[in-house]
Every structure is written in C-alpha cells, then in structure tokens.
C-alpha cells in the first residue's frame, strides 16, 4: 500500500510541543541540581570530584553537555524526566561552591528545598549513597559555603561514597584530592548511575522513594 505523507499543520505542531516530543525545554525552570568538585585537569577523577562525575552522568542521561559558563559554573538547562532543571558544576573551587549556587538560585528564584546538591562523602565506601532532605555541613567545606549563601541547611543532598582514609593519621586534604584506584572506580560507576536516577526521583517529588531505593 502506498504511504500518504502530509505536511505538519499548526495543530500538529502545538501537540508535538505540548507532548515534549520536539526536543525543546518545557515549563518553568523549578530545580537546580549541582554537583560539587574542583575545576582543572589536576582534579579530574579525584575523590573530591564525585559530584562533578555524577553531574556528567546525569547530563549524559539527559542528552546534554555542561557547556555554558554562567554563575561562575559550567551549566546547562535540561529536562530531568519531566522537570526543567539547571544542571551545574561550580567552577569556584570547592570552598566557594555557594557563590555559584546562591547566584543561580537568586536569579531563578529557586527556594532552597529545590536545590539538590551532590557531593563526596569519605564516611561511605565507593559505590554507596546516602540521600537526605537536609542536614549540617558535617565538616564539608563545599556544603558550608552553600549553607552560608542560601541561609539554611534545609536543601536536599545526595552524598556519594568515596572511601574512608586508610589511616586516621592520613592528611584529609591529600586523601580527598587523591585519585580512585581501578577497583574503586569499578565500584563507583554504578553509584554515579544510581545517583543520577535518584536525582530524577527527587526533582519529581519522590525523595522518599529515592531514599528507600538507594540509601546504603
């Protein structure tokens, strides 16, 4: 049977845009998802950059790249599931992460409870996650900076395990800036994928499901 092709009418275009099948962004930007780390080649694949690694996984899942420099961060807008989000990797270095995230939250009028932060946790083994609705900085300088800028501890976070120090006498800065072993990298990759999936659940309002499914 011969196929009949027809031109797309204006109503067809409206339906495509409404359904989201045209590949555009839809709705108001309502969430910020920020992964923490340090910029620069020397810090790539270090423990302290677990947040950056997660953001790269999430961006890959969304079919986008963090290629815009805005708010002192590598950014892009993306549909995470059906939610329009700003994805961020602050380029301010870890201790000033709040400068970038606070500026973006102010610009888009995003409340703290809709700012999801993803970062490294040295109390968890590689491959483990911990999701919380809020909490203290727990000694993490990036989170201290964000709390100072947002004026509250009440923002959700995903903590990605990067491994405990092999000896308590080990220098903390040296440890978090060290690179993962091959064995640790193998354990970490599924955690990055799970963290990206958890972010999807959280922005659509299913943080309880994310905690039940992915908390170690």
C-alpha positions, 0 to 999 in steps of 0.5 A, spaced: 500 500 500 502 506 498 504 511 504 500 518 504 505 523 507 502 530 509 505 536 511 505 538 519 499 543 520 499 548 526 495 543 530 500 538 529 505 542 531 502 545 538 501 537 540 508 535 538 510 541 543 505 540 548 507 532 548 515 534 549 516 530 543 520 536 539 526 536 543 525 543 546 525 545 554 518 545 557 515 549 563 518 553 568 525 552 570 523 549 578 530 545 580 537 546 580 541 540 581 549 541 582 554 537 583 560 539 587 568 538 585 574 542 583 575 545 576 582 543 572 585 537 569 589 536 576 582 534 579 579 530 574 577 523 577 579 525 584 575 523 590 573 530 591 570 530 584 564 525 585 559 530 584 562 533 578 562 525 575 555 524 577 553 531 574 556 528 567 552 522 568 546 525 569 547 530 563 549 524 559 542 521 561 539 527 559 542 528 552 546 534 554 553 537 555 555 542 561 557 547 556 555 554 558 559 558 563 554 562 567 554 563 575 561 562 575 559 554 573 559 550 567 551 549 566 546 547 562 538 547 562 535 540 561 529 536 562 530 531 568 524 526 566 519 531 566 522 537 570 526 543 567 532 543 571 539 547 571 544 542 571 551 545 574 558 544 576 561 550 580 567 552 577 569 556 584 573 551 587 570 547 592 570 552 598 566 557 594 561 552 591 555 557 594 557 563 590 555 559 584 549 556 587 546 562 591 547 566 584 543 561 580 538 560 585 537 568 586 536 569 579 531 563 578 528 564 584 529 557 586 527 556 594 532 552 597 528 545 598 529 545 590 536 545 590 539 538 590 546 538 591 551 532 590 557 531 593 563 526 596 562 523 602 569 519 605 564 516 611 561 511 605 565 506 601 565 507 593 559 505 590 554 507 596 549 513 597 546 516 602 540 521 600 537 526 605 532 532 605 537 536 609 542 536 614 549 540 617 555 541 613 558 535 617 565 538 616 564 539 608 567 545 606 563 545 599 556 544 603 558 550 608 559 555 603 552 553 600 549 553 607 552 560 608 549 563 601 542 560 601 541 561 609 539 554 611 541 547 611 534 545 609 536 543 601 536 536 599 543 532 598 545 526 595 552 524 598 556 519 594 561 514 597 568 515 596 572 511 601 574 512 608 582 514 609 586 508 610 589 511 616 586 516 621 593 519 621 592 520 613 592 528 611 584 529 609 586 534 604 591 529 600 586 523 601 580 527 598 584 530 592 587 523 591 585 519 585 580 512 585 584 506 584 581 501 578 577 497 583 574 503 586 572 506 580 569 499 578 565 500 584 563 507 583 560 507 576 554 504 578 553 509 584 554 515 579 548 511 575 544 510 581 545 517 583 543 520 577 536 516 577 535 518 584 536 525 582 530 524 577 526 521 583 527 527 587 526 533 582 519 529 581 517 529 588 519 522 590 525 523 595 522 518 599 522 513 594 529 515 592 531 514 599 528 507 600 531 505 593 538 507 594 540 509 601 546 504 603 
